Amino acid sequence: MDKLFKALADGTRRELLDLLFANNGQSLGELCKQMTITRQAVTKHLLLLEEANLVTVVWQGREKLHYLNPVPIGEIYHRWIGKFEHHRVEALNTLKQALEEDSERE
């Protein structure tokens, strides 16, 4: 989890993830064309994303394609976000029921 949060903490890495979300399976060259940093910097960021399991690679001949791996993001959602969302949904459901009961009484 630490590598995952560290990878997500950097805006450049989040930008790379956004680029892969928009068009999955891009080469290093394709990603570099869309970034304002050097090729070496993009490579460094991609390696950190790979270590965090946010990006997977597939070799097609001599070309290395980068793919977004949504599983770790899903794990964050279920562990950290989903449990808080449940309470909000329950509160909205309770409010809905109370409002429906009030309108039935009138």
C-alpha positions in Angstrom: 0.0 0.0 0.0 2.8 2.4 0.7 4.2 2.2 -2.8 0.7 2.7 -4.1 0.1 5.9 -2.1 3.6 7.2 -2.9 2.9 6.6 -6.6 -0.4 8.4 -6.5 1.0 11.3 -4.5 2.8 12.8 -7.5 0.9 14.9 -10.1 3.0 13.7 -13.0 2.3 10.1 -12.3 -1.4 10.8 -11.9 -1.2 12.6 -15.3 0.4 9.4 -16.8 -2.4 7.3 -15.3 -5.0 9.7 -16.8 -3.3 9.4 -20.3 -3.5 5.6 -20.0 -7.1 5.8 -18.9 -7.9 7.8 -21.9 -5.9 5.6 -24.3 -4.7 2.3 -22.8 -1.7 0.5 -24.2 0.6 3.3 -25.1 4.3 3.1 -25.8 6.9 5.2 -24.1 7.2 7.4 -27.2 3.5 8.0 -27.4 3.4 9.0 -23.7 6.4 11.3 -24.1 4.7 13.2 -26.9 1.9 14.2 -24.5 4.2 15.2 -21.6 6.3 18.3 -21.0 9.1 16.4 -19.2 12.1 14.5 -20.6 11.9 10.9 -21.8 14.1 9.8 -18.9 11.7 11.5 -16.4 8.7 9.7 -18.0 10.6 6.4 -17.8 11.3 7.0 -14.1 7.7 7.7 -13.3 6.5 4.7 -15.3 8.9 2.5 -13.3 7.4 3.7 -10.0 3.9 3.1 -11.4 4.9 -0.4 -12.4 6.4 -1.1 -8.9 3.1 0.1 -7.4 1.3 -2.3 -9.7 -0.7 0.6 -11.2 0.8 0.0 -14.7 1.5 -3.3 -16.4 3.5 -3.8 -19.5 3.2 -6.0 -22.5 5.9 -6.5 -25.0 4.8 -6.5 -28.7 8.0 -7.4 -30.5 10.5 -4.7 -29.6 7.8 -2.3 -28.3 6.8 -2.1 -24.7 3.2 -1.1 -24.2 1.9 0.4 -20.9 -1.5 -0.5 -19.6 -3.4 0.9 -16.6 -4.1 -1.7 -13.9 -7.3 -0.5 -12.1 -7.2 -3.3 -9.4 -5.1 -1.3 -6.9 -7.4 1.7 -7.3 -10.3 -0.6 -6.6 -8.6 -1.9 -3.5 -8.2 1.7 -2.2 -11.8 2.4 -3.0 -13.1 -0.7 -1.1 -10.7 -0.2 1.9 -10.8 3.5 2.4 -13.6 5.1 0.4 -16.3 2.5 0.2 -16.8 2.2 3.9 -17.4 5.9 4.3 -19.8 6.0 1.3 -21.9 3.3 2.9 -22.9 5.7 5.7 -23.8 8.4 3.3 -26.1 6.1 1.3 -27.7 4.9 4.5 -28.3 8.5 5.6 -29.9 9.4 2.3 -32.1 6.3 2.5 -33.2 7.2 6.0 -34.0 10.8 4.9 -35.9 9.5 1.9 -38.0 7.2 4.1 -38.7 10.0 6.6 -39.8 12.4 3.8 -42.0 9.8 2.3 -43.7 9.1 5.6 -44.2 12.8 6.2 -45.9 13.2 2.7 -48.1 10.2 3.4 -49.4 11.8 6.6 -50.4 15.0 4.9 
